[in-house]
Amino acid sequence: MSGGSGTASVFDFLSTMTTEEVSALYQRSPWGCLAVLRSLPPLARQYASRVTFVPGFCIPASSMLKWAISSTSSAHDAAVAALVGKKILVARDSTGGKMYYTNIQFQTQMREFMLSGLNPKWADEEVPEDENEAPLPEELDQALSLRWDRLVLSMVPGEPVVYSPVMGELLAQAGLVQKPQMAITNAGFQFLLQDSHTQIWTLLLALIRSYNSVEALCFLFKLGFQKFGKGYSSASLTDAQNSILYQLRELGLVYIPGDHSQVYYPTRIAISLCSTSDEPTTATQEKGFVVVETSYRIYAYTNSRLHLALLKLFSQVMCRLPNVIIALITSKSIHRALVRGITANQIITFLHQNAHPEARKQTPWVPETVADQIRLWEADRNRVTLQASVQVVFHQDGNYFRTKEKATEENVLHWFSDEHMTLVVAESAYDMIKTFIQSL
């Protein structure tokens, strides 16, 4: 897996849900309430804690304004906007001015949390450790890496498909493959070069949308507050959550010792799903393996089949040794990538994110001459637009000029040559032009 941070997160998805859906989530998930509280900016966090104990559920905007000193009005506005965005507050206009109504479900859950000393309600779900079954931390990290790399590799054209029909359905729902042949789409090619954080959230969002979003989020928030290396019972999960659990297993986000085991172990990635930190987790931190030279050669110090398959997407592999792959970036290889929907910036970002530690000692990590040339090849391709056209050659100048005038009026003329009495018109307009010529 290649490390990196992406823009997608569970909190971005939360902002797209309706107030009713978010209220149902707050009602069912104390973990969701606490995760949302932790995701807020510091001042908004203070406001959220404060509204938890405000008598009643209605606060005038003028009263809230007094909670901050006048010199921090911009911070106050940002804090209130964050609370409204997470549906903790709902703004409504009234005759007495703007009012903010607190979300009673959030208020109730947070009040219970604070008064109970934040005692985790899921602690009794931890199962006694079985030395013969409990995996070591490095085994959990390996389970994540192996399953995820195998899934991504299966999407590369020419590689054997090893994912299950259920996972194939998820890939199709995410728009990464097309049924029934499960052929990779342009979006799928772009997905292959994205960082692992963005890749995981692309599939998780498709997973959330394929179930009741509230139930799916309840389980994901719950995972975020469990402990790495500890086993948890799945006996109390709903049927839908158990189904989600086994799909998370295929993604490598949880480890289940056997097909019939009712114990699961969250991986580091699963626990970090509800984190707002941009730092990659230990499980996704890998040393870079790519060195790019000004001669457009790539030296990839890896023996990974996945790394080889990804390099083939935009470069020509010249030589493969036991611990190094030598490839060449050419206009033809970049054009092949562009046709598949991969952009120049995605290629450059991939090379940058996976730069070898030695390459990181110089600035920039990817030579500017190489990055600029990749962008130029993309610009050259984008300058040319293909249009279906028909060439019409005339032998009488009178017919030629009248037809040229007609094609210009109809805005279907692509090119003309008065010297050779030749017009090039849109293919869709050829029948109309043909009928016009016959009427002359």
VOPAGU-2260 file (C-alpha; in pm, 1 decimal, decimal comma):
REM VOPAGU-2260
SITE   aa  ch    i         X         Y         Z
SITE  MET   A    0       0,0       0,0       0,0
SITE  SER   A    1     120,2     348,4     -67,0
SITE  GLY   A    2      71,2     596,8     209,6
SITE  GLY   A    3     -79,9     940,4     179,3
SITE  SER   A    4    -368,5    1150,4     288,6
SITE  GLY   A    5    -684,3    1214,9     101,5
SITE  THR   A    6    -964,8    1465,5     129,7
SITE  ALA   A    7   -1245,1    1213,5     182,3
SITE  SER   A    8   -1355,6    1128,4     534,8
SITE  VAL   A    9   -1655,9    1008,8     727,7
SITE  PHE   A   10   -1719,6    1368,8     835,3
SITE  ASP   A   11   -1740,4    1484,9     471,3
SITE  PHE   A   12   -2010,2    1222,8     415,8
SITE  LEU   A   13   -2188,5    1329,8     734,6
SITE  SER   A   14   -2235,6    1680,4     595,7
SITE  THR   A   15   -2426,7    1537,2     296,2
SITE  MET   A   16   -2685,3    1361,4     514,6
SITE  THR   A   17   -3018,0    1513,7     610,9
SITE  THR   A   18   -3085,9    1645,9     961,2
SITE  GLU   A   19   -3322,3    1353,6    1023,6
SITE  GLU   A   20   -3055,8    1098,6     924,2
SITE  VAL   A   21   -2789,0    1262,0    1138,8
SITE  SER   A   22   -3028,5    1281,5    1434,8
SITE  ALA   A   23   -3098,8     908,7    1397,9
SITE  LEU   A   24   -2722,4     847,0    1395,8
SITE  TYR   A   25   -2670,9    1054,7    1710,8
SITE  GLN   A   26   -2957,7     869,4    1880,3
SITE  ARG   A   27   -2812,7     525,6    1805,3
SITE  SER   A   28   -2440,2     593,5    1826,2
SITE  PRO   A   29   -2271,0     749,9    2128,8
SITE  TRP   A   30   -1943,0     680,3    1946,7
SITE  GLY   A   31   -2064,4     894,5    1656,4
SITE  CYS   A   32   -2141,2    1184,1    1890,5
SITE  LEU   A   33   -1797,8    1167,7    2052,1
SITE  ALA   A   34   -1620,4    1132,4    1716,5
SITE  VAL   A   35   -1801,9    1437,3    1578,2
SITE  LEU   A   36   -1715,6    1633,3    1893,9
SITE  ARG   A   37   -1346,4    1548,0    1850,2
SITE  SER   A   38   -1354,6    1649,6    1482,4
SITE  LEU   A   39   -1469,2    2005,2    1558,3
SITE  PRO   A   40   -1234,4    2306,6    1579,9
SITE  PRO   A   41   -1138,2    2396,6    1940,2
SITE  LEU   A   42   -1387,9    2682,0    1979,6
SITE  ALA   A   43   -1670,5    2480,8    1822,6
SITE  ARG   A   44   -1584,0    2196,2    2059,7
SITE  GLN   A   45   -1628,0    2432,0    2354,3
SITE  TYR   A   46   -1962,0    2551,1    2216,8
SITE  ALA   A   47   -2081,9    2191,4    2166,5
SITE  SER   A   48   -1990,8    2102,7    2525,3
SITE  ARG   A   49   -2167,2    2414,8    2644,9
SITE  VAL   A   50   -2493,8    2354,9    2458,0
SITE  THR   A   51   -2502,2    2007,1    2611,6
SITE  PHE   A   52   -2607,2    2162,8    2942,0
SITE  VAL   A   53   -2802,6    2465,5    2818,0
SITE  PRO   A   54   -3155,2    2452,4    2966,1
SITE  GLY   A   55   -3407,9    2397,6    2690,5
SITE  PHE   A   56   -3317,2    2348,6    2328,9
SITE  CYS   A   57   -3332,5    2701,8    2187,4
SITE  ILE   A   58   -3051,3    2959,7    2195,6
SITE  PRO   A   59   -3079,8    3312,9    2048,3
SITE  ALA   A   60   -2793,2    3396,1    1810,9
SITE  SER   A   61   -2738,8    3717,3    2006,4
SITE  SER   A   62   -2679,4    3515,3    2324,2
SITE  MET   A   63   -2428,5    3287,7    2154,8
SITE  LEU   A   64   -2240,4    3590,5    2024,4
SITE  LYS   A   65   -2161,3    3683,0    2384,7
SITE  TRP   A   66   -1977,6    3353,6    2431,1
SITE  ALA   A   67   -1678,1    3494,8    2241,9
SITE  ILE   A   68   -1495,2    3825,4    2275,9
SITE  SER   A   69   -1557,4    4075,9    1997,4
SITE  SER   A   70   -1206,1    4041,3    1855,7
SITE  THR   A   71   -1272,8    3676,5    1767,9
SITE  SER   A   72   -1594,8    3724,0    1571,7
SITE  SER   A   73   -1456,0    3539,4    1269,1
SITE  ALA   A   74   -1361,8    3240,5    1486,5
SITE  HIS   A   75   -1709,0    3253,7    1640,7
SITE  ASP   A   76   -1876,2    3247,9    1299,1
SITE  ALA   A   77   -1656,9    2954,8    1191,9
SITE  ALA   A   78   -1741,3    2764,1    1510,3
SITE  VAL   A   79   -2115,5    2815,0    1467,1
SITE  ALA   A   80   -2091,1    2716,7    1099,5
SITE  ALA   A   81   -1914,5    2393,2    1200,7
SITE  LEU   A   82   -2190,3    2310,5    1450,3
SITE  VAL   A   83   -2460,3    2379,5    1191,9
SITE  GLY   A   84   -2273,6    2170,3     932,2
SITE  LYS   A   85   -2265,7    1870,7    1169,8
SITE  LYS   A   86   -2637,2    1924,1    1251,9
SITE  ILE   A   87   -2558,9    1985,7    1620,0
SITE  LEU   A   88   -2732,9    2321,8    1580,7
SITE  VAL   A   89   -3016,7    2406,9    1343,3
SITE  ALA   A   90   -3058,3    2775,9    1249,4
SITE  ARG   A   91   -3405,8    2923,0    1211,8
SITE  ASP   A   92   -3525,3    3278,6    1164,8
SITE  SER   A   93   -3793,0    3413,2    1399,4
SITE  THR   A   94   -3953,7    3747,8    1477,4
SITE  GLY   A   95   -3703,1    3802,7    1757,8
SITE  GLY   A   96   -3402,6    3728,9    1533,6
SITE  LYS   A   97   -3208,6    3417,4    1441,2
SITE  MET   A   98   -3240,6    3124,2    1678,8
SITE  TYR   A   99   -3030,4    2809,5    1712,1
SITE  TYR   A  100   -3201,8    2486,4    1813,0
SITE  THR   A  101   -2981,4    2217,0    1961,8
SITE  ASN   A  102   -3005,5    1861,0    1837,0
SITE  ILE   A  103   -3176,4    1685,4    2126,8
SITE  GLN   A  104   -3027,8    1346,5    2031,4
SITE  PHE   A  105   -2672,4    1482,6    2038,1
SITE  GLN   A  106   -2740,8    1674,3    2357,4
SITE  THR   A  107   -2880,0    1366,3    2534,2
SITE  GLN   A  108   -2592,8    1137,6    2431,8
SITE  MET   A  109   -2320,0    1388,7    2522,5
SITE  ARG   A  110   -2480,9    1465,9    2858,6
SITE  GLU   A  111   -2483,5    1094,6    2940,7
SITE  PHE   A  112   -2120,0    1061,3    2832,6
SITE  MET   A  113   -2000,8    1349,2    3046,0
SITE  LEU   A  114   -2199,1    1253,8    3354,2
SITE  SER   A  115   -2086,7     888,5    3335,4
SITE  GLY   A  116   -1718,4     978,5    3319,9
SITE  LEU   A  117   -1693,1     875,5    2953,5
SITE  ASN   A  118   -1717,9     510,8    3052,5
SITE  PRO   A  119   -1701,4     315,2    2722,2
SITE  LYS   A  120   -2018,3     113,5    2675,3
SITE  TRP   A  121   -1847,3    -139,3    2451,8
SITE  ALA   A  122   -1578,7    -250,5    2699,6
SITE  ASP   A  123   -1772,1    -564,2    2788,0
SITE  GLU   A  124   -1759,6    -670,8    2422,1
SITE  GLU   A  125   -1386,4    -742,8    2441,7
SITE  VAL   A  126   -1329,9   -1117,4    2438,0
SITE  PRO   A  127   -1069,1   -1298,5    2650,4
SITE  GLU   A  128    -741,3   -1335,9    2466,2
SITE  ASP   A  129    -673,1   -1677,5    2316,8
SITE  GLU   A  130    -302,3   -1718,5    2255,5
SITE  ASN   A  131    -370,5   -1973,4    1983,8
SITE  GLU   A  132    -613,3   -1745,6    1796,3
SITE  ALA   A  133    -520,9   -1383,9    1873,5
SITE  PRO   A  134    -298,3   -1240,0    1597,9
SITE  LEU   A  135      20,7   -1047,3    1667,4
SITE  PRO   A  136      21,8    -675,3    1576,9
SITE  GLU   A  137     250,6    -739,1    1278,9
SITE  GLU   A  138      10,3   -1009,8    1156,9
SITE  LEU   A  139    -275,6    -759,3    1161,0
SITE  ASP   A  140     -67,4    -512,5     959,8
SITE  GLN   A  141      26,6    -788,4     715,2
SITE  ALA   A  142    -337,1    -897,0     680,0
SITE  LEU   A  143    -433,0    -543,4     581,6
SITE  SER   A  144    -150,0    -506,1     332,2
SITE  LEU   A  145    -191,4    -846,0     165,4
SITE  ARG   A  146    -569,3    -826,8     123,3
SITE  TRP   A  147    -567,5    -468,5       2,3
SITE  ASP   A  148    -280,5    -517,6    -244,1
SITE  ARG   A  149    -448,5    -832,1    -379,9
SITE  LEU   A  150    -775,0    -643,3    -435,4
SITE  VAL   A  151    -608,4    -349,5    -614,6
SITE  LEU   A  152    -391,8    -582,9    -824,3
SITE  SER   A  153    -703,9    -772,6    -936,0
SITE  MET   A  154    -836,3    -452,7   -1094,2
SITE  VAL   A  155    -535,0    -413,8   -1324,6
SITE  PRO   A  156    -606,8    -540,0   -1678,1
SITE  GLY   A  157    -438,2    -873,5   -1744,8
SITE  GLU   A  158    -421,7    -975,3   -1378,6
SITE  PRO   A  159    -637,4   -1263,1   -1247,0
SITE  VAL   A  160    -954,6   -1160,5   -1062,1
SITE  VAL   A  161    -944,3   -1298,0    -708,5
SITE  TYR   A  162   -1206,9   -1087,6    -533,7
SITE  SER   A  163   -1547,4   -1229,1    -441,3
SITE  PRO   A  164   -1873,1   -1152,4    -628,6
SITE  VAL   A  165   -1980,6    -933,6    -334,5
SITE  MET   A  166   -1662,7    -727,5    -362,0
SITE  GLY   A  167   -1707,9    -712,8    -739,5
SITE  GLU   A  168   -2053,9    -565,9    -680,8
SITE  LEU   A  169   -1901,0    -304,1    -449,9
SITE  LEU   A  170   -1639,1    -210,1    -711,4
SITE  ALA   A  171   -1917,1    -173,1    -968,5
SITE  GLN   A  172   -2124,1      45,2    -733,0
SITE  ALA   A  173   -1818,8     268,0    -686,5
SITE  GLY   A  174   -1794,0     304,7   -1066,4
SITE  LEU   A  175   -1450,6     139,8   -1080,9
SITE  VAL   A  176   -1548,8    -161,6   -1293,3
SITE  GLN   A  177   -1829,1    -225,1   -1539,1
SITE  LYS   A  178   -2051,6    -531,0   -1528,1
SITE  PRO   A  179   -2090,5    -800,0   -1650,4
SITE  GLN   A  180   -1731,1    -837,5   -1775,9
SITE  MET   A  181   -1600,8    -642,2   -1473,1
SITE  ALA   A  182   -1385,1    -436,6   -1709,0
SITE  ILE   A  183   -1204,7    -149,3   -1540,5
SITE  THR   A  184   -1342,0     199,9   -1614,1
SITE  ASN   A  185   -1158,3     530,4   -1656,4
SITE  ALA   A  186   -1246,2     607,4   -1294,3
SITE  GLY   A  187   -1093,3     270,8   -1203,2
SITE  PHE   A  188    -763,4     358,1   -1371,5
SITE  GLN   A  189    -754,2     686,2   -1178,4
SITE  PHE   A  190    -831,8     493,7    -859,1
SITE  LEU   A  191    -523,8     269,9    -907,0
SITE  LEU   A  192    -281,3     563,4    -876,1
SITE  GLN   A  193    -452,6     733,5    -582,1
SITE  ASP   A  194    -311,7     716,4    -229,2
SITE  SER   A  195    -441,8     435,5     -10,2
SITE  HIS   A  196    -645,2     666,3     217,9
SITE  THR   A  197    -846,5     799,0     -77,2
SITE  GLN   A  198    -882,8     448,6    -223,7
SITE  ILE   A  199   -1019,3     307,4     100,8
SITE  TRP   A  200   -1270,2     589,1     141,4
SITE  THR   A  201   -1386,9     553,5    -218,7
SITE  LEU   A  202   -1491,0     195,7    -145,1
SITE  LEU   A  203   -1618,2     270,2     205,1
SITE  LEU   A  204   -1851,1     541,5      74,7
SITE  ALA   A  205   -1987,1     295,4    -182,0
SITE  LEU   A  206   -2029,0      42,2     100,7
SITE  ILE   A  207   -2212,5     293,6     321,2
SITE  ARG   A  208   -2448,1     388,1      36,7
SITE  SER   A  209   -2529,1      23,0     -35,8
SITE  TYR   A  210   -2668,8     -21,3     316,4
SITE  ASN   A  211   -2872,8     191,4     552,3
SITE  SER   A  212   -2622,1     474,0     594,7
SITE  VAL   A  213   -2709,4     525,8     963,3
SITE  GLU   A  214   -2652,3     159,8    1049,7
SITE  ALA   A  215   -2327,8     145,9     852,8
SITE  LEU   A  216   -2192,4     463,4    1014,8
SITE  CYS   A  217   -2286,8     338,2    1362,1
SITE  PHE   A  218   -2059,3      38,9    1308,1
SITE  LEU   A  219   -1772,8     241,8    1157,0
SITE  PHE   A  220   -1778,3     489,4    1446,9
SITE  LYS   A  221   -1780,2     197,0    1687,4
SITE  LEU   A  222   -1469,2      53,8    1519,1
SITE  GLY   A  223   -1298,3     389,5    1560,6
SITE  PHE   A  224   -1312,0     360,2    1940,8
SITE  GLN   A  225   -1195,3       1,7    1969,5
SITE  LYS   A  226    -839,3    -101,7    2050,7
SITE  PHE   A  227    -578,8    -230,7    1811,5
SITE  GLY   A  228    -481,0    -589,9    1885,1
SITE  LYS   A  229    -793,6    -661,4    2091,9
SITE  GLY   A  230   -1063,0    -906,2    1986,9
SITE  TYR   A  231   -1432,2    -814,6    1984,9
SITE  SER   A  232   -1745,1   -1025,8    1962,7
SITE  SER   A  233   -1966,2    -993,5    1655,3
SITE  ALA   A  234   -2257,2   -1172,8    1825,6
SITE  SER   A  235   -2429,9    -845,6    1917,0
SITE  LEU   A  236   -2409,1    -699,9    1564,7
SITE  THR   A  237   -2715,0    -679,3    1342,2
SITE  ASP   A  238   -2736,1    -886,9    1024,6
SITE  ALA   A  239   -2649,7    -581,6     815,2
SITE  GLN   A  240   -2351,3    -496,0    1034,9
SITE  ASN   A  241   -2224,7    -855,1    1014,9
SITE  SER   A  242   -2248,2    -830,7     637,0
SITE  ILE   A  243   -2052,3    -504,9     649,3
SITE  LEU   A  244   -1799,0    -670,5     879,8
SITE  TYR   A  245   -1720,9    -943,9     628,0
SITE  GLN   A  246   -1682,0    -690,0     347,3
SITE  LEU   A  247   -1442,8    -493,8     567,8
SITE  ARG   A  248   -1253,6    -820,2     610,5
SITE  GLU   A  249   -1212,6    -847,5     232,5
SITE  LEU   A  250   -1081,6    -490,8     229,0
SITE  GLY   A  251    -830,2    -586,2     497,3
SITE  LEU   A  252    -975,9    -347,4     755,1
SITE  VAL   A  253   -1061,7    -618,2    1009,0
SITE  TYR   A  254    -910,5    -959,5    1077,6
SITE  ILE   A  255   -1134,8   -1261,7    1141,0
SITE  PRO   A  256    -952,4   -1583,4    1236,8
SITE  GLY   A  257   -1192,9   -1813,5    1048,3
SITE  ASP   A  258   -1503,9   -1804,9     832,7
SITE  HIS   A  259   -1724,3   -1911,2    1123,6
SITE  SER   A  260   -1548,5   -1716,5    1398,3
SITE  GLN   A  261   -1754,0   -1464,2    1594,2
SITE  VAL   A  262   -1445,0   -1266,7    1694,6
SITE  TYR   A  263   -1291,1    -987,2    1490,6
SITE  TYR   A  264    -979,5    -774,3    1535,3
SITE  PRO   A  265    -976,2    -415,6    1400,5
SITE  THR   A  266    -664,9    -312,0    1208,1
SITE  ARG   A  267    -495,6      24,2    1253,0
SITE  ILE   A  268    -672,1     160,7     944,0
SITE  ALA   A  269   -1015,4      62,3    1077,2
SITE  ILE   A  270    -945,7     236,5    1406,8
SITE  SER   A  271    -827,0     551,1    1225,9
SITE  LEU   A  272   -1137,8     578,1    1005,8
SITE  CYS   A  273   -1299,3     830,9    1237,9
SITE  SER   A  274    -977,7    1019,3    1309,1
SITE  THR   A  275    -926,1    1373,4    1182,8
SITE  SER   A  276    -547,5    1335,7    1171,7
SITE  ASP   A  277    -379,5    1367,5     832,0
SITE  GLU   A  278     -86,2    1153,2     944,2
SITE  PRO   A  279     -76,8     805,1     788,1
SITE  THR   A  280    -105,9     517,5    1028,8
SITE  THR   A  281     178,8     276,8    1093,6
SITE  ALA   A  282      12,6      17,9     872,8
SITE  THR   A  283      26,3     244,0     566,9
SITE  GLN   A  284     369,3     394,1     623,1
SITE  GLU   A  285     603,7     233,9     373,7
SITE  LYS   A  286     938,7     344,3     246,6
SITE  GLY   A  287     922,9     490,0    -102,1
SITE  PHE   A  288    1068,2     280,3    -379,1
SITE  VAL   A  289    1087,8     506,1    -687,2
SITE  VAL   A  290    1383,7     703,7    -822,0
SITE  VAL   A  291    1314,2     915,0   -1133,0
SITE  GLU   A  292    1606,6    1043,4   -1339,8
SITE  THR   A  293    1618,6    1337,7   -1580,3
SITE  SER   A  294    1668,8    1082,4   -1858,8
SITE  TYR   A  295    1305,3     971,5   -1795,7
SITE  ARG   A  296    1424,0     642,6   -1651,4
SITE  ILE   A  297    1250,4     502,1   -1342,3
SITE  TYR   A  298    1436,5     279,9   -1098,7
SITE  ALA   A  299    1183,1     108,4    -872,6
SITE  TYR   A  300    1345,9     -80,1    -584,2
SITE  THR   A  301    1069,0    -332,4    -523,0
SITE  ASN   A  302     969,8    -691,8    -593,2
SITE  SER   A  303     596,8    -623,7    -556,4
SITE  ARG   A  304     368,7    -741,3    -837,7
SITE  LEU   A  305     132,9    -454,7    -757,9
SITE  HIS   A  306     407,8    -194,6    -792,3
SITE  LEU   A  307     508,4    -347,3   -1126,0
SITE  ALA   A  308     149,6    -341,1   -1252,1
SITE  LEU   A  309     106,2      23,3   -1148,3
SITE  LEU   A  310     429,1     130,6   -1318,8
SITE  LYS   A  311     312,7     -37,8   -1641,2
SITE  LEU   A  312      11,2     195,7   -1645,5
SITE  PHE   A  313     224,0     495,0   -1748,3
SITE  SER   A  314     573,8     368,9   -1835,7
SITE  GLN   A  315     748,3     107,9   -2047,6
SITE  VAL   A  316     915,7    -159,7   -1836,1
SITE  MET   A  317    1259,7    -230,4   -1982,9
SITE  CYS   A  318    1409,4    -469,5   -1729,7
SITE  ARG   A  319    1303,7    -654,6   -1416,2
SITE  LEU   A  320    1562,0    -781,3   -1168,7
SITE  PRO   A  321    1498,0    -957,9    -833,7
SITE  ASN   A  322    1488,4    -632,2    -637,7
SITE  VAL   A  323    1464,7    -353,2    -895,3
SITE  ILE   A  324    1247,8    -261,6   -1193,7
SITE  ILE   A  325    1383,9     -33,9   -1466,2
SITE  ALA   A  326    1122,8     151,3   -1670,7
SITE  LEU   A  327    1114,3     439,9   -1916,4
SITE  ILE   A  328     860,7     721,5   -1940,5
SITE  THR   A  329     779,5     785,4   -2306,9
SITE  SER   A  330     524,8     990,6   -2497,6
SITE  LYS   A  331     357,8     664,3   -2606,1
SITE  SER   A  332     330,0     529,0   -2248,8
SITE  ILE   A  333     191,8     860,7   -2120,4
SITE  HIS   A  334     -55,2     877,4   -2409,2
SITE  ARG   A  335    -173,8     524,5   -2322,6
SITE  ALA   A  336    -232,7     636,4   -1963,3
SITE  LEU   A  337    -415,8     953,1   -2071,3
SITE  VAL   A  338    -649,0     751,9   -2296,3
SITE  ARG   A  339    -743,0     543,3   -1993,1
SITE  GLY   A  340    -843,5     855,5   -1799,8
SITE  ILE   A  341    -527,9     895,3   -1588,6
SITE  THR   A  342    -412,5    1256,7   -1563,7
SITE  ALA   A  343     -60,1    1398,8   -1570,8
SITE  ASN   A  344     -95,9    1527,8   -1214,6
SITE  GLN   A  345    -195,9    1181,1   -1090,6
SITE  ILE   A  346     116,4    1028,4   -1245,4
SITE  ILE   A  347     342,7    1297,3   -1098,3
SITE  THR   A  348     173,4    1269,0    -757,6
SITE  PHE   A  349     218,5     889,8    -760,3
SITE  LEU   A  350     590,7     928,0    -834,8
SITE  HIS   A  351     621,5    1194,1    -563,6
SITE  GLN   A  352     435,6     997,1    -295,2
SITE  ASN   A  353     641,8     685,1    -361,0
SITE  ALA   A  354     980,6     855,3    -393,7
SITE  HIS   A  355    1273,4     653,2    -254,9
SITE  PRO   A  356    1437,1     790,6      65,7
SITE  GLU   A  357    1749,1     872,5    -136,2
SITE  ALA   A  358    1541,3    1064,1    -391,8
SITE  ARG   A  359    1387,4    1267,4    -107,6
SITE  LYS   A  360    1727,8    1408,9     -21,3
SITE  GLN   A  361    1707,6    1627,2    -331,8
SITE  THR   A  362    1451,2    1890,0    -425,8
SITE  PRO   A  363    1222,9    1833,0    -608,1
SITE  TRP   A  364    1181,7    1458,8    -556,4
SITE  VAL   A  365    1062,6    1421,5    -916,6
SITE  PRO   A  366    1285,3    1618,6   -1163,5
SITE  GLU   A  367    1107,2    1925,6   -1297,4
SITE  THR   A  368    1206,6    1840,7   -1655,1
SITE  VAL   A  369    1022,8    1507,9   -1628,9
SITE  ALA   A  370     714,5    1654,1   -1457,1
SITE  ASP   A  371     691,9    1939,9   -1709,4
SITE  GLN   A  372     725,1    1703,9   -2005,4
SITE  ILE   A  373     446,5    1478,1   -1875,0
SITE  ARG   A  374     221,4    1785,3   -1846,9
SITE  LEU   A  375     320,3    1896,8   -2200,2
SITE  TRP   A  376     228,5    1557,3   -2343,1
SITE  GLU   A  377    -110,4    1590,0   -2173,4
SITE  ALA   A  378    -154,2    1944,8   -2308,9
SITE  ASP   A  379     -69,3    1828,9   -2662,9
SITE  ARG   A  380    -336,3    1561,5   -2642,9
SITE  ASN   A  381    -595,6    1802,4   -2502,8
SITE  ARG   A  382    -531,8    2052,8   -2783,3
SITE  VAL   A  383    -663,5    1808,1   -3042,3
SITE  THR   A  384   -1039,6    1749,0   -3049,8
SITE  LEU   A  385   -1178,8    1472,7   -3269,1
SITE  GLN   A  386   -1501,5    1549,7   -3453,9
SITE  ALA   A  387   -1686,3    1312,6   -3683,8
SITE  SER   A  388   -1683,4    1484,7   -4023,6
SITE  VAL   A  389   -1751,1    1433,4   -4394,4
SITE  GLN   A  390   -1550,8    1581,3   -4682,6
SITE  VAL   A  391   -1745,9    1722,7   -4978,6
SITE  VAL   A  392   -1563,4    1805,3   -5305,3
SITE  PHE   A  393   -1726,9    2030,8   -5569,6
SITE  HIS   A  394   -1667,8    2074,9   -5942,8
SITE  GLN   A  395   -1874,3    2393,3   -5987,0
SITE  ASP   A  396   -1781,0    2703,4   -5791,1
SITE  GLY   A  397   -2142,5    2827,4   -5778,5
SITE  ASN   A  398   -2264,1    2521,0   -5591,1
SITE  TYR   A  399   -1953,6    2528,0   -5373,2
SITE  PHE   A  400   -1998,8    2884,0   -5247,0
SITE  ARG   A  401   -2375,2    2850,4   -5191,0
SITE  THR   A  402   -2322,3    2527,0   -4995,1
SITE  LYS   A  403   -2038,7    2687,0   -4797,6
SITE  GLU   A  404   -2272,3    2973,1   -4702,9
SITE  LYS   A  405   -2544,7    2726,4   -4598,0
SITE  ALA   A  406   -2301,7    2521,3   -4384,5
SITE  THR   A  407   -2176,5    2838,8   -4217,6
SITE  GLU   A  408   -2532,4    2951,3   -4137,9
SITE  GLU   A  409   -2610,2    2611,3   -3984,5
SITE  ASN   A  410   -2282,0    2616,3   -3787,4
SITE  VAL   A  411   -2175,5    2277,7   -3923,9
SITE  LEU   A  412   -1871,3    2387,2   -4128,7
SITE  HIS   A  413   -1545,0    2249,5   -3985,1
SITE  TRP   A  414   -1299,7    2340,4   -4264,0
SITE  PHE   A  415   -1295,1    2466,9   -4623,8
SITE  SER   A  416   -1057,6    2529,7   -4914,7
SITE  ASP   A  417   -1173,3    2777,3   -5180,8
SITE  GLU   A  418    -876,3    2678,9   -5398,0
SITE  HIS   A  419    -976,1    2313,4   -5410,4
SITE  MET   A  420   -1352,1    2377,1   -5368,7
SITE  THR   A  421   -1364,3    2138,7   -5071,1
SITE  LEU   A  422   -1575,5    2153,5   -4757,0
SITE  VAL   A  423   -1554,6    1948,1   -4437,5
SITE  VAL   A  424   -1887,2    1942,4   -4252,7
SITE  ALA   A  425   -2018,8    1771,2   -3942,0
SITE  GLU   A  426   -2115,8    1409,5   -4005,1
SITE  SER   A  427   -2451,2    1465,2   -3832,5
SITE  ALA   A  428   -2534,5    1738,5   -4085,6
SITE  TYR   A  429   -2430,0    1550,0   -4400,0
SITE  ASP   A  430   -2783,9    1442,6   -4495,8
SITE  MET   A  431   -2904,3    1802,7   -4468,6
SITE  ILE   A  432   -2611,7    1930,6   -4678,7
SITE  LYS   A  433   -2666,6    1652,7   -4936,9
SITE  THR   A  434   -3034,9    1744,5   -4970,3
SITE  PHE   A  435   -2938,0    2113,4   -5010,2
SITE  ILE   A  436   -2688,4    2034,0   -5287,4
SITE  GLN   A  437   -2947,2    1825,5   -5475,0
SITE  SER   A  438   -3190,7    2117,6   -5462,7
SITE  LEU   A  439   -2944,5    2352,7   -5636,6
